[in-house]
């Protein structure tokens, strides 16, 4: 791991001004974990650093070291440097960012070129993997158990607990390093996955009752109507991970979950694949993005129309794949 030059390290080493680290709206474990790990490390290096995001810390991540120090975006201050982590561009913060210069650390496909110091690798399993590389090359000794815990959370959540096809020997090598540094896998897994409230279970029950299958069971659709959230006293954040119940069905190639937003006409859509369809391409058709097996988008419109458009797009991609296999 050591021995190669990472320009963003040199850039941050010489920065004496104010640094803002931020992540995308509706943040996940990888975004928050990357942000907090980098935040703690830069503090140790006596940098003038602030971590901030638009939303509150979701309950499942409220145990992360230093999460109480995350500020709420937008901030009035203009920072000398802004670092966007785990997002295709600073625009994904969902609010205006005031910084003289933006740097990006990320693993999404495509995205905005923010600076020559950007550290991007779409093959990395998680942004926390990339932050791990940066910190290990900068000063391995400065990585303590708190930093390792934040990095481990992102690595675990973005790989679906080391199950998705972005999981490889590098992922495990980084996980091993983080565990050696003090990250506790069973504690972290417990804190993220085993602290659901009964209300969330009731929300899951309602959501599962919406399951629909299309294209001979290859496409599965779950829906979270706004009423479900209101009836169970839960929030959109509580739907995290629900889509995997649909993805886990035998025969399903692509699973989607449609979450109705407060205005009742916007749908937040998560798409998960199992390898045959590049779901990032589907999300892109609807103005979103992501990875080969996990992507998302937002669509405004009538529920049935939006759903049908998505299914049509997925079905087209599925049949393209099947034609290719037949030719082979
Ligand atoms: Mn990520």
Boltz pocket constraint, residues with backbone or C-beta under 6 A from the ligand:
constraints:
  - pocket:
      binder: B
      contacts: [[A, 30], [A, 31], [A, 86], [A, 107], [A, 125], [A, 126], [A, 127], [A, 158]]
      max_distance: 6.0
